[in-house]
């Protein structure tokens, strides 16, 4: 079996555009991957086409060799564009391998350590503006069965936070805490927006709520600063969604940056790279909670990792999604007792519908974080995409 080429697809997903790849072979199955890179969609598509030259004629079963050569030959290594492109192609190769051998990817990576993985919700707060809105939505999310709730309550603040906005943000957290009590974990997102003293101020203020973690309190390019913040607050710190390989994670480990690691399978090199990153974390008793707010193929790949990574703790999932998510793949996600079940289908366990994707072409979407529209995260008619 030899690789003959790739096809790329971009699908509007309301707040971003999903980016998919299909790796084609001459006499075997094709494989799919996801390289969704918010606001850099055209760049990552071009990067995948650049990588295609080095793929054609190779045996798709040789995943490790293909990854190594693509990374080596890029010369300008790392970064979100190259690594997202490589991530998607790598997961597509695993999909081919699993389909060709008739087994799920997790079976090729050491087998199961669990049958399901507990999930916390993102986007459960869609449209909320007041503490009362957040509290009402939190109750709905808990009734839906999620084991945790994550959100960013800090409005449009950047670097510094005013006393008024901090007070309002803490009121929001208190309202959610009062609404759900100790039924679920509460997780506070910072989106890498604050300077060091502000992050410390917020982190210490969070201590009264028993927050599971404070995510990306400062910009992700300052690992030493993140470690400094962690040393000054009692609330645990998470990060890593904007690190792009095990080589980035090496300093993350050395500097003791975070209590929870959050690599993204679509950005950090793909399935095997996340497994290697997770092994680094496991050796230091650090739980891994992958960043997973993207599309159905990334979710499927992350579930394969959840099956076989010992220190995989919590899976991020979106409480609802665009109505056409059900059209663009044949995804089947089972959600029971606050957890997603690990699928047993060959490969990643799903296929894309090219015609349905074409019906939702690329749309321009801008970052919402500093515009005061952060909770406008879901389209009208959005709904859960999993079976209960």
C-alpha positions in Angstrom: 0.0 0.0 0.0 1.3 3.5 -0.9 0.1 7.0 -0.3 -1.1 8.7 -3.5 -2.1 12.1 -2.2 -4.3 14.1 0.2 -7.5 16.1 0.0 -8.3 19.0 2.4 -11.7 20.3 3.5 -12.7 23.5 5.4 -16.1 23.6 7.1 -17.7 26.6 8.8 -18.4 25.9 12.5 -19.9 29.2 13.6 -17.1 30.5 15.9 -14.3 29.0 13.7 -13.8 26.7 10.7 -13.0 23.1 11.0 -10.1 21.8 8.9 -10.0 18.2 7.8 -7.6 16.1 5.7 -8.1 12.8 3.9 -4.9 10.8 3.1 -5.5 8.6 0.0 -3.9 5.3 -0.8 -3.6 3.2 -4.0 -5.2 -0.1 -2.9 -6.2 0.4 0.7 -8.4 2.6 2.9 -8.2 6.3 3.1 -7.6 8.0 6.5 -9.0 11.2 8.0 -7.5 13.8 10.3 -8.3 17.2 11.7 -6.1 20.3 11.8 -8.5 22.9 13.0 -6.4 26.0 13.7 -8.7 28.9 14.6 -8.1 32.0 12.4 -5.2 30.3 10.5 -7.3 27.9 8.4 -5.9 28.8 5.0 -2.3 28.7 6.3 -2.7 25.2 7.7 -4.3 23.9 4.5 -1.3 25.2 2.6 1.0 23.6 5.1 -0.7 20.2 4.5 -0.3 20.6 0.8 3.4 21.3 1.3 3.7 18.1 3.4 2.0 16.1 0.6 5.2 16.1 -1.5 6.9 14.1 1.1 4.1 11.6 1.6 3.4 10.4 -1.9 4.8 6.9 -2.5 5.3 6.1 1.2 3.8 3.2 3.1 1.2 4.7 5.4 1.8 2.1 8.0 5.2 3.7 8.8 3.7 6.4 10.9 6.8 7.1 13.1 9.2 7.4 10.1 6.8 9.7 8.1 6.4 12.0 11.1 10.1 12.2 11.8 11.0 13.0 8.3 8.3 15.6 7.9 9.4 17.3 11.1 13.1 17.1 10.3 12.7 18.3 6.7 10.6 21.3 7.6 13.8 23.0 8.8 11.7 25.8 10.5 10.5 23.4 13.1 7.5 23.6 15.4 4.9 26.3 15.7 1.1 26.0 15.3 0.8 25.9 11.5 3.3 23.2 10.7 2.4 21.1 13.8 -1.3 21.3 13.2 -0.8 20.2 9.6 1.4 17.3 10.7 -1.0 16.4 13.5 -3.9 15.9 11.1 -1.8 13.8 8.7 -0.4 11.7 11.5 -3.9 10.9 12.9 -5.0 10.1 9.3 -2.2 7.6 9.0 -3.2 5.9 12.3 -6.8 5.8 10.9 -5.5 4.0 7.8 -3.5 1.6 9.8 -6.4 0.8 12.1 -8.8 0.3 9.2 -6.3 -1.8 7.3 -5.8 -4.1 10.3 -9.4 -4.0 11.3 -8.8 -2.7 14.8 -9.3 0.7 16.7 -6.2 2.8 17.0 -6.1 2.3 20.8 -5.4 -1.4 20.2 -2.3 -0.4 18.2 -1.0 1.8 21.1 -1.0 -0.7 23.9 -4.7 -1.5 24.4 -7.3 -0.1 26.8 -6.8 1.1 30.3 -10.4 2.2 30.5 -13.7 1.8 28.7 -14.9 5.4 29.2 -13.5 8.8 30.2 -15.2 11.5 32.4 -16.0 14.7 30.6 -16.3 18.3 31.6 -18.3 20.8 29.6 -17.2 23.9 27.7 -19.8 26.2 25.9 -22.5 25.3 28.4 -22.8 29.0 29.2 -23.7 30.1 25.6 -25.3 33.5 25.5 -25.0 34.2 29.3 -24.4 37.8 30.3 -25.2 37.9 34.1 -24.4 35.8 37.1 -28.0 34.6 37.0 -27.7 33.5 33.4 -24.6 31.5 34.2 -26.2 29.9 37.2 -29.3 28.9 35.2 -27.2 27.4 32.4 -24.9 25.6 35.0 -27.9 23.8 36.4 -28.9 22.6 32.9 -25.4 21.4 32.2 -25.2 19.5 35.5 -28.5 17.9 34.8 -27.1 16.8 31.4 -24.5 14.8 33.3 -21.2 16.6 32.9 -18.6 16.1 35.6 -17.2 19.6 35.4 -17.9 23.1 34.0 -15.3 25.4 32.5 -15.7 29.1 31.6 -14.0 32.4 31.3 -15.8 35.0 33.5 -13.5 37.9 32.9 -15.3 39.9 30.2 -12.9 41.6 27.8 -10.1 42.4 30.2 -6.6 42.2 29.0 -3.4 42.1 31.1 -4.9 44.1 34.0 -8.4 43.7 35.6 -10.4 46.5 37.1 -11.8 46.1 40.6 -15.3 46.3 39.1 -14.7 43.5 36.6 -13.0 41.3 39.1 -15.9 41.7 41.5 -18.4 40.9 38.8 -16.3 37.9 37.7 -16.2 36.6 41.3 -19.9 37.1 41.6 -20.4 35.0 38.5 -18.3 32.2 40.0 -20.1 32.4 43.3 -23.5 32.2 41.5 -22.5 29.1 39.7 -21.0 27.6 42.9 -24.3 28.3 44.7 -26.3 26.8 41.8 -24.4 23.5 41.6 -22.7 23.1 44.9 -20.2 20.3 45.0 -21.9 18.2 42.3 -19.2 19.0 39.7 -15.7 20.4 39.3 -15.5 24.1 38.5 -12.7 25.2 36.1 -11.8 28.8 35.4 -10.3 29.7 32.0 -7.9 32.6 31.6 -7.2 32.3 27.8 -3.6 33.5 28.5 -4.9 37.1 28.9 -3.3 38.5 32.1 0.0 39.8 33.3 1.8 38.1 36.2 0.5 40.3 39.1 -3.1 40.2 37.8 -2.9 36.4 37.4 -1.7 36.1 41.0 -4.4 38.4 42.2 -7.1 36.4 40.4 -5.6 33.0 41.4 -5.7 33.9 45.1 -9.2 35.2 44.8 -10.3 31.9 43.4 -9.1 30.0 46.4 -12.4 30.3 48.3 -14.3 28.4 45.5 -12.3 25.2 45.4 -11.6 25.6 41.7 -10.1 22.5 40.0 -7.7 24.6 38.0 -7.0 28.1 36.7 -6.3 27.6 33.0 -3.7 29.6 31.0 -3.5 32.6 33.5 -0.8 34.4 31.5 0.3 34.3 27.8 1.6 30.8 26.9 4.9 32.0 25.5 6.3 32.8 29.0 6.8 29.4 30.7 8.9 30.9 33.5 6.2 33.5 34.2 3.6 30.7 34.4 5.7 28.8 36.9 6.1 31.9 39.0 2.3 32.4 39.1 1.9 28.8 40.0 4.3 29.2 42.9 2.3 32.2 44.3 -1.2 30.9 44.3 -3.0 28.0 46.0 -5.3 27.3 43.1 -3.9 24.6 40.7 -2.7 25.8 37.3 -3.2 24.2 33.9 -1.8 24.9 30.5 -0.2 23.5 27.4 -2.8 23.8 24.6 -0.5 26.2 22.8 2.6 24.0 23.0 3.3 22.1 19.8 5.5 19.0 20.5 7.2 17.1 23.3 10.2 19.4 22.7 8.0 22.3 23.9 6.8 20.3 26.8 10.4 19.6 28.0 10.8 23.1 29.3 7.2 23.0 30.6 8.3 20.1 32.7 11.7 21.4 33.8 10.2 24.7 34.9 7.3 23.0 36.8 4.8 25.2 35.0 1.5 23.4 35.6 -0.4 20.9 37.7 -2.5 19.7 34.8 -1.2 19.4 31.2 -3.5 20.1 28.2 -1.9 19.1 24.9 -4.2 19.2 21.8 -4.1 16.3 19.4 -4.8 18.7 16.5 -1.8 20.9 17.3 0.8 19.0 19.3 1.9 16.5 16.7 -0.9 14.0 16.6 -1.8 10.8 18.5 1.7 9.4 19.1 3.1 12.7 20.1 0.4 13.2 22.7 1.1 9.7 24.0 4.8 10.6 24.4 3.9 13.9 26.1 1.6 12.0 28.4 4.4 9.6 29.3 6.6 12.5 30.3 3.8 13.7 32.5 3.1 10.3 34.0 6.7 9.9 35.1 6.1 13.0 37.3 2.6 12.0 38.4 1.0 14.8 36.4 -2.6 14.3 35.0 -3.2 15.0 31.4 -6.5 16.7 30.4 -6.3 17.3 26.6 -7.6 20.5 25.1 -10.5 19.3 22.9 -12.9 22.1 21.8 -12.7 21.3 18.0 -14.5 19.1 15.6 -15.6 15.4 15.4 -12.3 14.0 14.0 -10.2 15.6 16.7 -12.7 14.3 19.3 -12.4 10.8 17.9 -8.6 10.9 18.0 -8.6 12.2 21.6 -10.9 9.3 22.6 -8.3 6.9 21.2 -5.8 8.4 23.5 -8.2 8.4 26.4 -8.5 4.6 26.0 -4.7 3.9 26.3 -3.1 6.8 28.3 -2.9 5.8 32.0 -2.8 9.4 33.3 -5.6 10.8 31.1 -7.9 12.4 33.7 -10.7 14.5 32.2 -11.9 15.1 28.6 -13.0 18.6 27.5 -16.1 18.5 25.4 -18.5 21.1 24.1 -21.9 20.9 25.7 -23.6 21.6 22.4 -22.5 22.1 18.8 -23.6 23.4 15.4 -26.7 21.6 14.0 -24.8 20.4 10.9 -22.2 18.5 13.0 -24.4 15.4 12.6 -24.3 15.8 8.8 -20.6 16.1 8.1 -19.5 12.8 9.6 -21.1 9.5 10.7 -19.9 10.2 14.3 -21.5 8.2 17.0 -20.6 9.4 20.5 -22.1 7.6 23.6 -22.3 9.5 26.8 -23.1 7.6 30.0 -22.6 8.5 33.7 -20.7 11.7 33.0 -18.3 9.9 30.6 -17.8 9.3 26.9 -17.5 5.6 26.0 -14.4 4.5 24.1 -15.4 3.3 20.6 -14.3 -0.1 19.2 -14.7 0.6 15.5 -11.6 0.2 13.3 -9.3 3.2 12.9 -10.7 6.4 14.4 -14.2 5.1 14.0 -15.8 7.6 11.6 -15.8 9.0 8.1 -16.4 12.5 6.7 -19.2 13.4 4.3 -17.5 15.6 1.7 -20.8 16.9 0.2 -22.1 17.9 3.6 -18.9 19.8 4.3 -19.1 21.6 1.0 -22.6 22.8 2.0 -20.9 24.8 4.8 -17.9 26.6 3.2 -15.3 28.7 4.9 -16.5 31.8 6.7 -14.4 34.6 8.2 -14.6 34.5 12.1 -12.6 36.8 14.4 -11.4 36.2 17.9 -14.0 37.1 20.5 -11.9 37.2 23.6 -11.3 40.9 23.8 -14.6 42.2 22.4 -16.9 41.4 25.2 -18.6 38.7 23.1 -16.9 35.6 24.6 -20.1 33.9 25.4 -21.4 34.1 21.9 -20.0 30.7 21.2 -22.9 28.8 19.7 -25.3 29.2 16.8 -29.0 29.2 17.3 -30.3 25.7 17.2 -27.1 24.2 18.6 -27.6 20.9 20.4 -25.8 18.0 22.0 -24.0 15.7 19.6 -23.8 12.6 21.8 -26.2 9.7 22.6 -27.3 9.2 26.2 
